[in-house]
Structures are given as structure tokens and as C-alpha cells.
Amino acid sequence: MKITTYFVDVQGTLVRRNPKTLKSQLIGGVKAFEKIRGAGGRIYILSNAPRLTEEVHKDLLSVGLPVDIEQIITSAQVTGEYIAKKFGPSRLYVIGSDSFKQELSKYGHTVVEEGADVVVVGIDRQLTFEKLNKAMQLIMAGAKLVAAGMSRYIPEEKPTISIGPIAMALAYATGVKPINTGKPSRIMYTYALVRARAVPEESAVISDDLEDLIYAKRMGLATVLVLTGATTPEKLKASGFQPDYVVNNIDELNPW
């Protein structure tokens, strides 16, 4: 069956981010996007970036990737909408950047320091013991625990700890399982399919992360592994998982 919709990961697939400057460097994607569009396909960016959508869009444009802001789907968007639908407008204690907090506020939530209904975990490059301890106390007092992704690390120039380990630290301390609203999860992939008005059988996920692809395949989407980020050929072989396609760089992709 012809693939009509491509959901494309960002970090390690399209760009690599410098952890010191936080600026992105292009890995590939310009040629791939041209080929996909030339074949009549649609492209959606699928990112675990817990940031303002406008910032993600600006970063992609800055490295020369031609995308519209409507094509960007982030875990921040999914998190904000999921909490609003599941729990209503909520008081959130957020482990994350000011940008992430601003994105969540778009969905009617209020960011608080005390009395939170939900603890939300994103990326906080200034994470402290005090922040983590407060989050634990709020969860023990009854707050829900939501993680905007469960990836172990970010494939930057040097691997950088990601959302998953922070969320799991809180889960271990409190006994409360985090609700994963980012990749890979049924919540995020379902959101993406609904937003794109697409069906799994005619959609594909392109990523450097095996866990993204394993979950995508479980939901019936086609999978393309890109070997520019978290997964090496050795890791792929050891995993026992077989993506539908494996390419060294996303620009080697031939739409089907």
C-alpha cells in the first residue's frame, strides 16, 4: 500500500543539537522532503521537544528545512491537550523550561509552585534536588504524573539525559506510574494520526530511535530507521527488531 503520510523525528534524524549553544545543525531532510512531496506525500514533524511550537518551527527554518508551523506536532502540544481533555484546566507543577510552561498555558492550564493537580516532566537543564523533591511531594499529596516523552537520552554531540530518567526517578520514589504523552506512546501517535487525518496503514514513522519505531510498528505504521542518531547497526542487530527500511541518512529515503 502506498504511504501518503510521513511522521518525521527531529533530533538525530533531521538535526543534531549542540548542548552548549543549543543551536541545531542539519543532518539531512531537504532532499527527502522534496522526494516525499514530489511523490504526493505529506510530511509532519513529530518531536518530543517540550518547547513552544514557534521555537521548534524557527529552529527548523534556521537550518534550511522548509516546513509550515501547522506541520509540527510536539509532545508539548499533546501534553497540554491530553491534560485538558482528561482532567480539565489544571494547576501544573512543571519540571521544564519557561518555553514549555508557555506552551502548556495555551491549553488553559496554570503553572504553580504549590497545590498542583498534575506534575509534568519535560527537559530542565537547570534541574535541582529541590525541584525534584518538590515534585515528589506533590505526587505523594495526590498530583498526577505526566511525562512529555520517555526517551532515555537526547542524541546531541554528546548524549544528554532526557525526560524518561527524570520521570522514572519520580515513579520510583512515589510508586506512581507516569503517563507518557510523548514518543513513543499510543497517546502521541493517535494524536498525530487524528491531526493528520491519516490511517496507520498509509503512514510511516522515520526516526533514529528504535523505541519510536517498535511502538509505531505495533500500531500498524510503517517504519524507517535512520542511522544518524541513537541507533547504530550493532544496536539494531542486537535488538532483533527489523524496521521496514534502514537508511544511513534520511536523504537516502525513497518514498513508496
Disulfide bonds with the S-S distance in Angstrom:
none
